[in-house]
Amino acid sequence: MDIAVIELNDSEVTVVQSGHVVARSPGIAVIKEDRIELGQAALQSTHMDPRNTFSRFWSNLNQDGFKHSTKLARHNADLAYAHLLSLHEMAAEVDHVVFAVPGSFTTVQLSLLLGLAQASPFSPGGLVDSAVAATAAAGAGSYNHLDIHLHQTVITSLEVSGSVDRVAVKVVDDVGLLDIQDKCVNHIADLFIRQSRFDPLHHASTEQALCNSLAQCLQELRDKTDTQVEIGFENARYQARVNRERLVEALRPLYNRISAAADPARVSLVNGRLAGLPVFTEHLAAAGIEAEVLDERAVFAGCMGYVSGRKTGEEEIYFVTQLRAATEPAIGSAVTASLEQKPEEAPTHVLVDAEAHPLGQTPLYLSAQGALSAAGGEESLCSLSLNGAAATLFPADAEAVIFINGQAVDGNAGLRPGDVISFANSDREFTLIRVLA
């Protein structure tokens, strides 16, 4: 029995089994008339349907009724349960799990989470504070653990000697990845207006396109001083040149709130989600805070250490806020290796009419006429994107009949090199290929 770990960070709930990521899905839901759209597909359409978009069902996990409930979801707990079902479907061979939970969860929320997990196809075997698990490999000392979620940053104070003990939890509200996104989107939109006389926030489709391109923009700004963002609208292309230093100035008020909440007398262990933001670790250094970037595997290794240390026959589930410290500490060497993806190679391009179009984090929309677009539109039937090392198809039109290798698909679908995408009543085909560097 291979026990998996589910890290419950709503920016990207991650399921890991035997050292491999088997599912990733942001905690975002869009309630449609006949279904709940979850995860990456929901993230890529939030600005197209903002009134029916929900992104706080994990951070505000409760059973308080929605003002306008539907037969699909009455409250946040219903959406959280739907997300668990979606994760189980994505990670088809995972049953027994341990949850890594942020310290911001209340006792009531922990009880509700356990009830939802027990009602789902998962078999929960433990609840572990994610900061405690991530710090289990640290040497003796005093630490802050910094992690960012969709709507908040959680800073956990820990002491490590013979054990890892949680001392305190501080939540910095309204400093989450969606707050970072809003600052970036508004800054870049101003650049479009000044440089191209085009306002991407004036249309829902171009606002969504800008949001969808942000991850790649921030990734490029980690290594470059500037980059270009491009958006298509009504047969025209618009560009804006983004300067890293000026973007960071727009983010500075949010960065300052995080550094002000971190105890400078402790070494700060920074999760990769936060460390990946432009110049964030440099900001901590300038604030006099010693920081190290955590290995992405740390929280999962800590949880598995908890599993291996449990007594045989121990079945009671409680929230773990103390773990044994590692006999051979690994933190301190600034390890930044990433989790292994499944060994299967993902496609890198989609081939249509003898032209290969690269796949990336920014969605590429397909139409029955054979057109490809980064902005989408009324004729778009689905989108393709890369998330880590996985390529996924996301339906964009609920009425469209989409085929992969001649088989109709219902919902999101993983893609492999050689897969052929087609649509009902169309003879156009899109072939997924992998181009070797």
C-alpha positions in Angstrom: 0.0 0.0 0.0 1.7 3.2 -1.2 0.5 6.1 0.9 0.2 9.4 -0.9 0.5 13.0 0.4 -2.0 15.7 -0.5 -0.6 19.2 0.2 -3.6 21.4 0.8 -2.3 24.7 -0.5 -5.1 26.2 -2.5 -2.8 27.9 -5.0 -2.1 24.4 -6.3 -3.3 21.3 -4.3 -0.7 18.7 -5.1 -0.9 14.9 -4.7 2.4 13.0 -4.5 2.9 9.3 -4.4 6.2 7.4 -4.3 8.1 10.6 -5.1 6.0 11.4 -8.2 3.5 14.2 -8.7 0.3 12.4 -9.7 -2.1 15.4 -9.6 -1.9 19.2 -9.4 -5.0 21.4 -9.2 -5.6 25.0 -8.0 -8.4 25.5 -5.5 -10.7 27.5 -7.9 -14.2 26.6 -9.0 -16.5 28.1 -11.6 -20.2 27.0 -11.1 -21.7 26.5 -14.5 -25.4 25.8 -15.2 -24.9 22.1 -15.4 -21.5 21.4 -13.8 -18.7 22.7 -11.6 -15.5 23.5 -13.4 -12.5 23.0 -11.2 -8.8 23.5 -11.1 -6.8 24.7 -14.0 -9.8 24.9 -16.3 -11.5 27.2 -13.8 -8.4 29.3 -13.3 -8.3 29.9 -17.0 -11.8 31.3 -17.1 -12.2 33.2 -13.9 -12.5 36.6 -15.6 -15.0 35.3 -18.1 -17.5 34.5 -15.3 -16.4 36.3 -12.2 -19.8 36.2 -10.4 -19.8 32.4 -10.4 -16.1 32.0 -9.6 -15.1 30.8 -6.1 -11.5 30.7 -4.8 -11.9 30.7 -1.0 -13.6 27.3 -0.4 -10.4 25.9 1.1 -9.2 28.9 3.1 -12.7 29.6 4.3 -13.8 26.0 4.6 -17.2 26.0 6.2 -20.9 25.1 5.7 -22.3 28.6 5.7 -24.8 28.8 2.9 -24.1 30.8 -0.2 -26.3 33.8 -0.7 -27.3 32.3 -4.1 -26.9 28.6 -3.6 -27.5 26.1 -6.5 -28.3 22.4 -6.7 -24.6 21.9 -7.5 -23.1 23.7 -4.4 -24.7 25.1 -1.3 -21.6 26.2 0.5 -17.8 26.1 0.5 -17.7 22.5 1.9 -19.6 21.3 -1.2 -17.0 22.8 -3.5 -14.1 21.4 -1.4 -15.7 18.0 -1.6 -16.1 18.3 -5.4 -12.4 19.3 -5.6 -11.4 16.1 -3.6 -13.5 14.0 -6.1 -11.7 15.7 -9.0 -8.3 15.1 -7.4 -9.2 11.4 -6.9 -10.2 11.1 -10.5 -6.9 12.7 -11.6 -4.9 10.5 -9.3 -6.7 7.3 -10.2 -4.5 4.9 -8.3 -4.3 6.8 -5.0 -6.5 5.8 -2.1 -4.7 6.0 1.2 -3.5 9.6 1.9 -2.0 11.9 4.5 -3.0 15.6 4.3 -0.4 18.4 4.7 -2.5 21.2 6.0 -1.6 24.9 6.6 -1.5 26.1 10.2 -4.2 28.6 9.4 -6.9 25.9 9.6 -9.0 26.1 12.7 -10.1 23.1 14.7 -13.6 23.3 13.2 -12.1 23.4 9.7 -9.8 20.4 10.4 -12.8 18.4 11.6 -14.8 19.3 8.5 -11.8 18.4 6.2 -11.5 15.0 7.9 -15.3 14.4 7.4 -15.1 15.4 3.7 -12.1 13.2 3.2 -13.7 10.2 4.9 -16.8 10.7 2.7 -14.7 10.8 -0.5 -13.0 7.9 -2.2 -9.8 8.7 -0.3 -8.9 6.9 2.9 -7.3 9.6 5.2 -4.6 8.4 7.5 -3.4 11.6 9.0 -3.4 15.4 9.2 0.1 17.1 9.5 0.9 20.8 9.7 2.6 21.5 6.4 5.2 23.9 7.9 6.2 21.3 10.5 6.5 18.6 7.8 8.6 20.9 5.6 10.9 21.8 8.4 11.5 18.1 9.6 14.8 18.0 7.8 16.2 21.2 9.4 19.1 21.3 11.9 18.7 22.6 15.4 17.6 26.2 15.5 14.8 28.7 15.3 12.9 29.1 12.0 10.1 30.9 10.2 8.3 28.9 7.5 6.9 31.2 4.8 4.3 29.9 2.3 1.8 31.8 0.1 -1.7 30.7 -0.8 -4.4 32.2 -3.0 -5.5 34.9 -0.5 -3.0 34.8 2.3 0.6 34.2 3.4 1.1 31.9 6.3 4.1 32.4 8.5 4.8 29.6 11.0 7.4 29.9 13.9 9.2 26.7 14.7 11.8 25.4 17.1 14.0 22.5 16.2 16.1 20.5 18.6 15.3 16.8 19.1 11.9 17.5 17.6 10.3 20.0 15.3 7.8 22.0 17.3 5.3 24.6 16.1 5.4 27.7 18.3 3.1 30.1 16.6 1.2 30.8 13.4 0.7 34.2 11.8 -1.6 34.8 8.8 -1.1 37.8 6.6 -4.5 38.2 5.0 -4.9 39.7 1.5 -1.3 38.9 0.5 -1.8 35.9 -1.6 -1.0 34.9 -5.2 -4.3 36.3 -6.4 -3.4 39.6 -4.8 0.0 39.4 -6.5 -1.8 38.7 -9.8 -4.1 41.7 -9.4 -1.1 44.0 -8.8 0.7 42.6 -11.8 -2.3 42.7 -14.1 -3.1 46.3 -13.3 0.6 47.3 -13.8 0.9 45.5 -17.1 -2.5 46.8 -18.3 -1.2 50.4 -17.7 1.8 49.5 -19.8 -0.4 48.3 -22.7 -2.4 51.6 -22.6 0.8 53.7 -22.6 2.8 51.6 -25.1 0.0 50.2 -27.5 -3.0 52.4 -26.7 -4.9 49.2 -25.9 -6.7 48.5 -22.6 -6.8 44.7 -22.0 -9.1 45.2 -19.0 -11.8 46.6 -21.2 -12.8 43.2 -22.5 -13.2 40.0 -20.4 -11.5 37.8 -23.0 -8.4 40.0 -23.1 -8.3 40.4 -19.4 -8.4 36.6 -19.1 -5.6 36.3 -21.7 -3.5 38.7 -19.7 -4.0 36.7 -16.5 -3.2 33.5 -18.4 0.0 34.9 -19.7 1.2 36.2 -16.3 2.8 32.9 -15.0 5.1 32.8 -18.0 5.9 36.5 -17.7 6.9 36.2 -14.0 9.0 33.1 -14.8 10.9 35.0 -17.4 11.5 37.9 -15.1 13.2 35.6 -12.6 16.2 35.6 -15.0 15.7 38.6 -17.2 15.4 42.3 -16.5 12.5 42.7 -18.9 10.2 40.7 -21.1 7.4 41.2 -23.5 3.7 40.3 -23.1 1.5 40.0 -26.2 -2.3 39.8 -26.5 -4.4 39.3 -29.6 -7.8 41.0 -30.1 -10.0 41.3 -33.2 -7.2 40.2 -35.7 -4.6 42.6 -34.2 -1.7 41.9 -31.9 -0.7 44.2 -29.0 2.5 44.2 -27.1 3.8 45.6 -23.8 7.4 45.6 -22.5 7.5 44.8 -18.8 10.5 45.9 -16.7 11.2 43.8 -13.7 12.4 46.6 -11.4 9.2 48.6 -12.0 7.0 45.6 -11.6 8.6 44.8 -8.3 8.0 48.4 -7.2 4.3 47.7 -7.7 4.6 44.6 -5.6 6.7 46.2 -2.9 3.7 47.0 -0.6 2.8 43.3 -0.5 6.4 42.2 -0.1 6.7 44.6 2.8 3.8 43.1 4.6 5.3 39.7 4.5 8.8 40.7 5.6 7.3 42.9 8.4 5.5 39.8 9.8 8.6 37.5 9.7 10.7 37.4 12.8 14.2 38.5 11.7 15.8 36.6 14.6 14.8 33.4 12.9 16.0 31.8 9.7 13.2 32.0 7.1 12.5 28.8 5.1 10.7 30.0 2.0 8.5 27.8 -0.1 9.2 27.8 -3.8 5.9 29.4 -4.6 7.0 32.5 -2.8 10.6 32.4 -3.6 9.7 32.2 -7.3 8.2 35.7 -7.3 10.6 38.3 -8.8 13.3 39.5 -6.5 11.4 38.2 -3.4 14.4 36.5 -1.7 16.5 39.6 -2.4 13.8 41.7 -0.7 14.1 39.5 2.4 17.9 39.9 2.4 17.5 43.7 2.2 15.1 43.5 5.1 17.8 41.8 7.2 16.1 38.4 7.1 18.3 35.3 6.5 16.4 33.0 4.1 16.7 29.6 2.4 14.6 28.3 -0.4 13.0 25.0 0.6 13.2 21.9 -1.6 9.8 21.2 -3.1 10.0 17.7 -1.8 10.4 18.8 1.9 6.8 18.8 2.9 6.1 15.4 1.3 9.3 13.8 2.9 8.3 15.2 6.3 4.8 13.6 6.0 6.2 10.3 4.9 8.6 10.4 7.9 5.5 10.8 10.1 3.9 7.8 8.4 6.9 5.6 8.9 7.1 6.6 12.6 3.5 5.8 13.5 3.0 2.9 15.8 1.6 -0.3 14.3 -2.2 -0.4 14.7 -2.5 3.3 15.5 -5.7 4.5 13.8 -6.7 7.7 15.7 -6.3 10.8 13.5 -5.3 14.0 15.0 -3.6 17.2 13.8 0.2 16.7 14.1 2.1 19.9 15.0 5.3 18.1 16.3 7.5 15.7 14.5 10.9 14.0 15.2 13.8 16.0 13.8 15.9 14.4 11.1 19.0 12.6 12.4 20.9 13.9 9.4 19.6 17.5 8.6 19.4 18.3 5.0 18.1 21.9 5.2 21.0 24.3 5.2 22.3 23.3 1.8 19.8 25.4 -0.1 18.5 22.4 -2.1 16.2 23.5 -4.9 15.6 20.2 -6.8 12.0 19.7 -8.0 9.8 16.7 -7.6 10.0 14.1 -10.3 7.1 14.1 -12.8 5.8 10.8 -14.1 8.4 9.4 -16.5 6.2 9.9 -19.5 7.4 12.7 -21.7 5.0 15.5 -22.5 4.4 17.0 -25.9 6.0 20.4 -26.6 4.1 21.5 -29.8 0.8 21.1 -31.6 1.1 20.5 -35.4 -1.5 21.8 -37.8 -1.1 22.5 -41.5 2.6 21.4 -41.3 3.3 24.2 -38.8 4.4 23.4 -35.2 3.1 25.8 -32.5 4.8 25.6 -29.1 2.8 24.8 -26.0 3.4 26.7 -22.7 1.7 27.8 -19.6 -0.3 30.3 -21.6 -3.3 28.5 -23.0 -3.5 27.9 -26.8 -7.1 27.9 -28.0 -8.2 25.7 -30.9 -11.2 26.1 -33.3 -12.9 23.8 -35.7 -11.6 25.8 -38.6 -8.0 25.0 -37.7 -7.2 28.4 -36.1 -5.0 28.8 -33.0 -5.1 31.8 -30.7 -3.7 32.8 -27.3 -6.7 35.0 -26.6 -9.6 32.6 -27.3 -13.0 33.7 -28.6 -16.4 32.6 -29.6 -15.1 30.0 -32.0 -12.7 28.4 -29.5 -13.7 24.9 -28.6 -10.8 23.9 -26.3 -7.4 25.1 -25.0 -4.1 23.3 -24.6 -1.5 24.2 -22.0 1.6 22.9 -20.1 1.5 22.7 -16.3 4.9 21.5 -15.1 5.7 18.5 -17.3 2.0 17.7 -18.1 0.1 18.8 -21.1 -3.7 19.1 -20.7 -6.7 19.8 -22.9 -9.4 22.0 -21.4 -12.9 22.2 -23.1 -13.8 25.8 -23.7 -17.3 25.2 -25.1 -19.7 22.9 -23.2 -21.6 22.1 -26.4 -18.5 21.1 -28.4 -17.8 17.4 -29.2 -14.1 16.9 -28.9 -12.2 13.7 -29.9 -8.7 12.5 -29.0 -7.5 9.7 -31.3 -11.1 9.3 -32.4 -12.5 8.9 -28.9 -14.9 11.5 -27.5 -13.7 13.2 -24.3 -15.8 14.6 -21.5 -13.9 17.2 -19.5 -10.2 17.8 -19.1 -7.8 15.3 -20.6 -4.1 14.6 -20.4 -2.2 14.7 -23.7 0.8 12.6 -25.0 3.0 12.9 -28.1 1.2 11.4 -31.1 -2.3 12.3 -29.8 -4.6 13.7 -32.5 -7.4 16.2 -31.5 -10.4 16.7 -33.8 -14.0 18.0 -33.5 -17.4 16.9 -34.6 -18.4 18.2 -38.1 -14.9 19.2 -38.9 -12.1 17.6 -40.9 -9.3 19.6 -39.2 -6.8 17.8 -37.0 -4.3 18.9 -34.4 -1.4 16.5 -33.7 0.6 16.7 -30.5 4.4 16.2 -31.0 7.5 16.4 -28.9 10.4 18.5 -30.4 13.8 17.5 -29.1 16.1 20.4 -28.2 
